[in-house]
Amino acid sequence: VPSEIVDRIYNEYTGNAKNHAEARDGLFDALGDSLFVLSSIEVARYHRDAGNPVYFYEFQHRPSSGEGVVPEFVKADHGDEIGFVFGKPFLAGDV
């Protein structure tokens, strides 16, 4: 990978970090974008090109079940929206 691309990526995600927490958040954003967002956009384009409507959402509501379990900087984990979309009865049991 050419160094100018690495520099641009670094500056986009962590270049303006003023402290360790901001650098951490930038790293998590970079990882999330590369692991989830890019592949989601690719699949969305396939659906769009097939003539289907495509919708994206970003769930950031911190569920109360995360208190004391996940760090404060975590807004919502993968799958946290399920209880909000389908309702709490689907989460009964050992969750």
NORKANOR-V404526 format. One line per field, one symbol per residue. ss: DSSP state (@ for helix, = for strand, . for the rest). burial: + if it has 16 or more other C-alpha atoms within 10 Angstrom, else -. Layout:
BEGIN
ss: ???
burial: ???
END
This chain:
BEGIN
ss: ..@@@@@@@@@@@......@@@@@@@@@@@@@@@@@@@@@@@@@@@@@@..............@@@...............@@@@@.@@@@....
burial: ------------++--------+-++--++-------------+-----------------+-------------+---++--------------
END
